[in-house]
Amino acid sequence: MDERSLNKKLSRRDFLGITKTAAIGGVVAAGVIGGVAGYVAGTGAAPAPLTVTKTTTEVKEVTRTVPEPVKPLKVGYIYVGPIGDYGWSYGHDRGRRWADERFGKPVESIYMESVPEAEVGGAITSLIEKGVDLVFTTSFGYMDPTAEAAAKYPDKHFVHISGYRSGAAGNAPENMSAAFAEFYQLYYLNGLAAGAVTETGVVGYVGAYPIPEVVRHINAFVLGANYAYKKRTGKNIKAHVSWIFEWVAPEKARAAAIALVEEKNCDVLAFTEDTPAVLQVAEEYQKKGRRVWSFSHYSDMKEYGPTAHLTGQIANWGPIYLEFYRMVATNSWQSVDIWTRIGDYMPWRWRLPEEKSTAGKPEGTVYLAPLNPVIPSEWQREIKRRYEEMKELLFEPFSVEGNLGEPIRDQDGEVRIKVGERADHDMLWSMDWHVEYIEERLPR
């Protein structure tokens, strides 16, 4: 609806003027009647002089301004999968609704789901034609088409999720930003849980695509698993990775999970695939008497594996989306690269004592799913301690401290992180190597 101003002017003319009869029922009328009565009665009294009261009422023109209708912010979202996947796209749509509910001003948001990465350019154009002010594209492969659209539509605003603010080509304009809710810290904590419960000493991972985002999550998970398992047994963990080369492929994920259990002897399975398929496989094994464990991914999936569910990584994209809503609505846009971790967008980001830890409770943009009591109590305390330390960046998984004091090496034995170092943003964002405890090589 276009903005418009509607003013109504209410005016009246003077409507009383000089009025001789204005007080007819009061003092003036009494004087007239009294005088006439005395004369008739023979008093000889002359009628009292007629008193004239002049009443003037001043009427001012009153202007009443009707508040202008507020133009709603119009926002468009593009999802790579269906919102019913219960993983990545479902999480983004939950964040969309969260931001809409809390914006405090009129907002209209629309979305397009299951958009192949090769077709995102047309989807963006479709949203622009519908009049959106702000576009969110939510897959790594959407990055360059988003940058191209930002250059084509300089009066619109664009946010790409999981890529680079500058775009892969490094030439994105100022009306484009990037954002991500990062999980590598949570994956390390999942790894601690895995290493605490594994009986075989072998963990598995079903991976979607071998991009840096997924690679760092796998590495973090395996580092955490090795930390706990080696503390327990003195032995290194073994890890296997099975790639399915799709984001949403429950049948492929299911087959990969079964193969990791049956062929590799894995008894804890993590994954980057946007459905609960892997967790469901673990639950099926539990029902058959074989202890296999798994996790939530992006949403709390515990209902799909109530026995097999250990914990998991959960995202609330809402606070990130709400920040961009406000930027556009208040004409305060900045081209930014938001990368949230544990502690961000929380009302209190200082660490708490283990006994008061908020690990396992919803908060901020990234947090842990509830911890299964099957995780031994000493490792639950360790998970909570590390979770709280990460709020203040006192502990980082990609550090010697996260690897039992040992330098972090890749599969060729090359030291990637040595004493006194932590992985910085650039290393995390471009990670293309596996840690030494993983059996399979990265696809090239």
Sequence and secondary structure as in RCSB ss.txt:
>XXXX:A:sequence
MDERSLNKKLSRRDFLGITKTAAIGGVVAAGVIGGVAGYVAGTGAAPAPLTVTKTTTEVKEVTRTVPEPVKPLKV
GYIYVGPIGDYGWSYGHDRGRRWADERFGKPVESIYMESVPEAEVGGAITSLIEKGVDLVFTTSFGYMDPTAEAA
AKYPDKHFVHISGYRSGAAGNAPENMSAAFAEFYQLYYLNGLAAGAVTETGVVGYVGAYPIPEVVRHINAFVLGA
NYAYKKRTGKNIKAHVSWIFEWVAPEKARAAAIALVEEKNCDVLAFTEDTPAVLQVAEEYQKKGRRVWSFSHYSD
MKEYGPTAHLTGQIANWGPIYLEFYRMVATNSWQSVDIWTRIGDYMPWRWRLPEEKSTAGKPEGTVYLAPLNPVI
PSEWQREIKRRYEEMKELLFEPFSVEGNLGEPIRDQDGEVRIKVGERADHDMLWSMDWHVEYIEERLPR
>XXXX:A:secstr
      EEEE       S TTTTTTSHHHHHHHHHHHHHHTT                   EEEE       EEE
EEE SS GGGSSHHHHHHHHHHHHHHHS S EEEEEE S  GGGHHHHHHHHHHTT SEEEE SGGGHHHHHHHH
HH TTSEEEEESS TTTTTT   TTEEEEEE  HHHHHHHHHHHHHH SSSEEEEEES  SHHHHHHHHHHHHHH
HHHHHHHHSS  EEEEEE S SS HHHHHHHHHHHHHHH   EEEE SSSSHHHHHHHHHHHTT   BEEEEES 
 GGG TTTEEEEEEE  HHHHHHHHHHHHTT     EEEE TTTT S  S   GGG  TTS  SSEEE    TTS
 HHHHHHHHHHHHHHHTTS  SSBGGGGTTS EEBTTS EEE TT B  HHHHHT    BTTB S    
